[in-house]
Structure formats: C-alpha cells, structure tokens
Amino acid sequence: MSLNIKNPATVALADELARRQGISKTAAIHQALSERLHRLGFGETAQERLLTELRAIREEWHDYLNWIVAATRRSSSMTSMESLTDGDRYLSCCSDPSERA
C-alpha cells in the first residue's frame, strides 16, 4: 500500500521524527498515529474512558485530602507547641483558678 503525502511540512515532520528516532518514515508515522489514537481513546468504550477519568479524579482527590490532613496536623502541632511555650496562656488554660495568685 502507498500513502501519498502532498504537504511538504508534513513530510518534513515525518523525516525529522524518523531521523531523531533512527527509524523509517513508515515506522515513525505508524508510531505517531498509534500514540495519537491511544490518547483519543481508540479501542476503548465510552464506559472504559469514563472509568479511567474517574479513577484519575479519585487519585487526585486522594492526594489532595492527604495534603489537607497533613497540613492540619502540622498546624495543630504548631498550635500545641506555641501554647506550651507561652507560659501565661498555658497556666491560664491548664491550672485551677483558685490556685492562681
């Protein structure tokens, strides 16, 4: 089979891709088209694409929630440390009011 590419810029792109990868123009074009079709979801059903997208969203939210939990723990740890180093505030919140002078 033959494919006649009439656009010189497209031919130049195929030449450059083939040269950089050390493969034939046919292999370069095949690889480029296969990769593009894969990114577009070629061969996948709509349900498979949706599940893939939902899994990616779930993973992003999982990472984000872990970040929030870690930030909250850091923040509460800092607050606890600040209260321990501030004697007046520590005494006022932790001692019996009748024992204060």
N, CA, C and O of each residue as an XYZ file, in Angstrom:
404
protein
N       0.838     -1.185      0.000
C       0.000      0.000      0.000
C       0.873      1.235      0.000
O       1.995      1.228      0.506
N       0.349      2.265     -0.563
C       1.113      3.507     -0.560
C       0.252      4.643     -0.003
O      -0.978      4.619     -0.045
N       0.955      5.615      0.506
C       0.317      6.814      1.040
C       1.076      7.979      0.447
O       2.293      8.081      0.603
N       0.365      8.853     -0.229
C       0.997      9.996     -0.862
C       0.700     11.237     -0.019
O      -0.441     11.693      0.055
N       1.742     11.774      0.615
C       1.589     12.975      1.433
C       1.998     14.160      0.582
O       3.148     14.262      0.155
N       1.055     15.054      0.335
C       1.291     16.181     -0.564
C       1.729     17.444      0.163
O       2.121     18.419     -0.478
N       1.669     17.442      1.471
C       2.031     18.622      2.243
C       3.512     18.529      2.623
O       3.894     17.648      3.394
N       4.356     19.436      2.088
C       5.800     19.369      2.367
C       6.138     19.491      3.858
O       7.100     18.879      4.321
N       5.364     20.266      4.605
C       5.623     20.418      6.037
C       5.391     19.092      6.764
O       6.127     18.750      7.689
N       4.377     18.359      6.347
C       4.088     17.064      6.954
C       5.194     16.067      6.627
O       5.607     15.288      7.486
N       5.665     16.093      5.404
C       6.778     15.221      5.003
C       8.017     15.563      5.831
O       8.732     14.666      6.278
N       8.272     16.845      6.035
C       9.427     17.274      6.819
C       9.305     16.792      8.275
O      10.292     16.369      8.877
N       8.096     16.860      8.829
C       7.884     16.362     10.192
C       8.143     14.865     10.280
O       8.775     14.400     11.229
N       7.667     14.119      9.316
C       7.890     12.672      9.289
C       9.383     12.368      9.167
O       9.897     11.480      9.847
N      10.079     13.107      8.298
C      11.531     12.929      8.144
C      12.257     13.197      9.466
O      13.124     12.424      9.874
N      11.898     14.290     10.122
C      12.569     14.675     11.366
C      12.314     13.653     12.480
O      13.234     13.276     13.206
N      11.071     13.213     12.608
C      10.744     12.226     13.630
C      11.485     10.916     13.378
O      12.019     10.311     14.307
N      11.514     10.490     12.139
C      12.223      9.253     11.782
C      13.722      9.395     12.059
O      14.349      8.482     12.596
N      14.280     10.524     11.698
C      15.712     10.747     11.911
C      16.058     10.741     13.399
O      17.028     10.105     13.811
N      15.267     11.445     14.200
C      15.550     11.532     15.641
C      15.441     10.178     16.333
O      16.157      9.908     17.297
N      14.548      9.335     15.841
C      14.351      8.039     16.488
C      15.164      6.923     15.820
O      15.240      5.808     16.335
N      15.756      7.229     14.695
C      16.540      6.224     13.985
C      15.676      5.116     13.409
O      16.067      3.948     13.406
N      14.502      5.486     12.923
C      13.578      4.509     12.332
C      13.139      5.004     10.966
O      13.451      6.129     10.575
N      12.419      4.165     10.243
C      11.941      4.565      8.917
C      10.797      5.567      9.035
O      10.176      5.698     10.090
N      10.528      6.271      7.936
C       9.397      7.207      7.943
C       8.092      6.461      8.181
O       7.209      6.955      8.883
N       7.969      5.276      7.601
C       6.753      4.484      7.789
C       6.560      4.152      9.271
O       5.460      4.287      9.807
N       7.633      3.720      9.920
C       7.552      3.382     11.340
C       7.246      4.620     12.183
O       6.477      4.547     13.142
N       7.845      5.751     11.829
C       7.608      6.998     12.565
C       6.153      7.433     12.446
O       5.533      7.829     13.433
N       5.621      7.358     11.250
C       4.220      7.750     11.032
C       3.292      6.779     11.763
O       2.325      7.194     12.402
N       3.592      5.500     11.665
C       2.772      4.497     12.352
C       2.764      4.746     13.861
O       1.708      4.730     14.493
N       3.929      4.972     14.421
C       4.049      5.202     15.856
C       3.290      6.466     16.269
O       2.557      6.461     17.258
N       3.470      7.538     15.511
C       2.806      8.806     15.841
C       1.282      8.667     15.776
O       0.574      9.159     16.655
N       0.790      8.008     14.752
C      -0.652      7.833     14.617
C      -1.194      6.911     15.707
O      -2.270      7.165     16.249
N      -0.470      5.857     16.031
C      -0.905      4.933     17.088
C      -0.980      5.641     18.431
O      -1.951      5.484     19.171
N       0.055      6.425     18.747
C       0.063      7.151     20.017
C      -1.080      8.152     20.099
O      -1.720      8.292     21.141
N      -1.330      8.838     19.008
C      -2.418      9.827     18.994
C      -3.768      9.150     19.163
O      -4.608      9.635     19.921
N      -3.991      8.047     18.477
C      -5.260      7.328     18.610
C      -5.428      6.788     20.033
O      -6.537      6.777     20.569
N      -4.349      6.350     20.629
C      -4.421      5.872     22.009
C      -4.839      7.004     22.944
O      -5.676      6.803     23.823
N      -4.257      8.203     22.758
C      -4.627      9.354     23.591
C      -6.085      9.737     23.390
O      -6.730     10.231     24.315
N      -6.604      9.516     22.207
C      -8.005      9.842     21.929
C      -8.955      8.751     22.412
O     -10.174      8.918     22.369
N      -8.397      7.641     22.868
C      -9.241      6.571     23.385
C      -9.662      5.575     22.327
O     -10.699      4.928     22.476
N      -8.900      5.434     21.275
C      -9.207      4.474     20.219
C      -9.247      3.071     20.797
O      -8.315      2.653     21.484
N     -10.304      2.352     20.528
C     -10.407      0.984     21.001
C     -11.037      0.867     22.376
O     -11.346     -0.242     22.812
N     -11.232      1.960     23.060
C     -11.871      1.925     24.369
C     -13.352      2.259     24.213
O     -13.735      3.041     23.343
N     -14.156      1.671     25.046
C     -15.562      2.041     25.055
C     -15.715      3.328     25.863
O     -14.818      3.728     26.605
N     -16.848      3.948     25.704
C     -17.119      5.178     26.456
C     -17.080      4.895     27.957
O     -16.617      5.728     28.737
N     -17.564      3.730     28.357
C     -17.563      3.377     29.772
C     -16.142      3.218     30.302
O     -15.850      3.648     31.419
N     -15.253      2.607     29.517
C     -13.864      2.448     29.936
C     -13.169      3.798     30.068
O     -12.406      4.015     31.009
N     -13.432      4.711     29.124
C     -12.845      6.054     29.206
C     -13.337      6.781     30.451
O     -12.557      7.437     31.141
N     -14.635      6.663     30.737
C     -15.211      7.314     31.904
C     -14.607      6.755     33.187
O     -14.263      7.510     34.096
N     -14.479      5.439     33.260
C     -13.873      4.831     34.440
C     -12.430      5.276     34.627
O     -11.990      5.523     35.749
N     -11.703      5.378     33.535
C     -10.317      5.839     33.604
C     -10.262      7.266     34.133
O      -9.442      7.581     34.996
N     -11.129      8.124     33.619
C     -11.166      9.514     34.082
C     -11.571      9.606     35.554
O     -11.000     10.393     36.309
N     -12.553      8.804     35.961
C     -12.990      8.822     37.357
C     -11.895      8.323     38.290
O     -11.732      8.848     39.392
N     -11.147      7.320     37.861
C     -10.032      6.839     38.681
C      -8.973      7.924     38.848
O      -8.410      8.094     39.929
N      -8.711      8.649     37.775
C      -7.723      9.728     37.844
C      -8.195     10.831     38.794
O      -7.404     11.365     39.572
N      -9.471     11.166     38.730
C     -10.032     12.188     39.620
C      -9.962     11.704     41.074
O      -9.593     12.465     41.969
N     -10.320     10.433     41.302
C     -10.259      9.874     42.649
C      -8.834      9.947     43.201
O      -8.631     10.284     44.368
N      -7.858      9.631     42.365
C      -6.467      9.674     42.806
C      -6.040     11.106     43.145
O      -5.354     11.332     44.142
N      -6.447     12.067     42.316
C      -6.115     13.470     42.589
C      -6.738     13.921     43.907
O      -6.076     14.580     44.708
N      -8.005     13.574     44.141
C      -8.670     13.962     45.381
C      -8.039     13.269     46.572
O      -7.899     13.875     47.635
N      -7.660     12.025     46.416
C      -6.995     11.299     47.498
C      -5.711     12.026     47.891
O      -5.454     12.243     49.075
N      -4.912     12.399     46.902
C      -3.675     13.131     47.173
C      -3.966     14.474     47.840
O      -3.278     14.872     48.780
N      -4.990     15.166     47.347
C      -5.345     16.471     47.902
C      -5.808     16.342     49.354
O      -5.399     17.132     50.205
N      -6.653     15.356     49.643
C      -7.127     15.166     51.012
C      -5.986     14.774     51.945
O      -5.951     15.213     53.095
N      -5.066     13.962     51.470
C      -3.886     13.624     52.281
C      -3.082     14.875     52.594
O      -2.572     15.030     53.703
N      -2.970     15.764     51.621
C      -2.247     17.016     51.827
C      -2.952     17.862     52.894
O      -2.301     18.436     53.767
N      -4.280     17.934     52.817
C      -5.050     18.718     53.795
C      -4.866     18.140     55.193
O      -4.648     18.886     56.148
N      -4.952     16.826     55.320
C      -4.779     16.187     56.632
C      -3.392     16.484     57.183
O      -3.247     16.831     58.355
N      -2.376     16.349     56.343
C      -1.006     16.620     56.793
C      -0.849     18.082     57.199
O      -0.209     18.375     58.209
N      -1.423     19.000     56.427
C      -1.330     20.427     56.752
C      -2.061     20.735     58.056
O      -1.596     21.550     58.853
N      -3.187     20.094     58.271
C      -3.950     20.297     59.500
C      -3.171     19.781     60.703
O      -3.139     20.418     61.756
N      -2.547     18.622     60.535
C      -1.747     18.078     61.639
C      -0.567     18.979     61.957
O      -0.241     19.206     63.121
N       0.077     19.497     60.897
C       1.192     20.422     61.121
C       0.709     21.660     61.850
O       1.358     22.130     62.784
N      -0.418     22.183     61.428
C      -0.969     23.393     62.030
C      -1.334     23.160     63.496
O      -1.020     23.988     64.351
N      -1.992     22.046     63.790
C      -2.380     21.778     65.177
C      -1.153     21.483     66.029
O      -1.140     21.823     67.212
N      -0.134     20.867     65.470
C       1.104     20.632     66.218
C       1.767     21.952     66.564
O       2.278     22.120     67.671
N       1.763     22.883     65.634
C       2.366     24.184     65.882
C       1.588     24.911     66.972
O       2.187     25.547     67.839
N       0.274     24.824     66.939
C      -0.547     25.490     67.937
C      -0.262     24.904     69.315
O      -0.157     25.647     70.291
N      -0.136     23.594     69.406
C       0.165     22.963     70.691
C       1.524     23.403     71.204
O       1.676     23.689     72.392
N       2.497     23.459     70.336
C       3.835     23.878     70.739
C       3.833     25.334     71.191
O       4.493     25.685     72.169
N       3.095     26.176     70.484
C       3.016     27.580     70.878
C       2.390     27.708     72.263
O       2.843     28.522     73.069
N       1.352     26.914     72.553
C       0.710     27.008     73.861
C       1.632     26.512     74.960
O       1.569     27.003     76.087
N       2.490     25.541     74.651
C       3.425     25.055     75.657
C       4.517     26.071     75.943
O       5.010     26.142     77.068
N       4.899     26.848     74.959
C       5.977     27.809     75.164
C       5.472     29.138     75.703
O       6.273     29.952     76.163
N       4.189     29.376     75.661
C       3.617     30.613     76.195
C       3.111     30.329     77.603
O       1.976     29.885     77.777
N       3.949     30.583     78.612
C       3.644     30.225     79.990
C       2.332     30.780     80.500
O       1.558     30.053     81.122
N       2.060     32.060     80.249
C       0.836     32.668     80.774
C      -0.396     31.995     80.195
O      -1.335     31.658     80.915
N      -0.377     31.809     78.900
C      -1.536     31.188     78.270
C      -1.665     29.746     78.740
O      -2.772     29.266     78.982
N      -0.525     29.046     78.871
C      -0.565     27.659     79.337
C      -1.128     27.587     80.750
O      -1.980     26.743     81.030
N      -0.667     28.454     81.641
C      -1.148     28.439     83.014
C      -2.615     28.814     83.099
O      -3.361     28.231     83.885
N      -3.036     29.782     82.297
C      -4.415     30.228     82.375
C      -5.386     29.165     81.871
O      -6.538     29.125     82.303
N      -4.943     28.323     80.982
C      -5.871     27.322     80.464
C      -5.762     25.993     81.193
O      -6.671     25.170     81.089
N      -4.685     25.755     81.924
C      -4.471     24.433     82.497
C      -4.466     24.388     84.012
O      -4.508     23.296     84.579
N      -4.417     25.503     84.682
C      -4.358     25.457     86.148
C      -5.698     25.783     86.758
O      -6.576     26.351     86.109
N      -5.839     25.423     87.986
C      -7.059     25.675     88.735
C      -7.105     27.165     89.088
O      -6.146     27.677     89.665
N      -8.184     27.872     88.762
C      -8.255     29.319     89.031
C      -8.063     29.665     90.507
O      -7.562     30.745     90.821
N      -8.444     28.784     91.407
C      -8.302     29.089     92.838
C      -6.842     29.034     93.284
O      -6.500     29.584     94.331
N      -5.973     28.378     92.506
C      -4.572     28.278     92.858
C      -3.744     29.437     92.313
O      -2.588     29.606     92.700
N      -4.329     30.239     91.414
C      -3.592     31.356     90.837
C      -3.467     32.484     91.848
O      -4.388     32.708     92.634
N      -2.349     33.198     91.845
C      -2.124     34.324     92.770
C      -2.762     35.578     92.237
O      -2.681     36.629     92.871
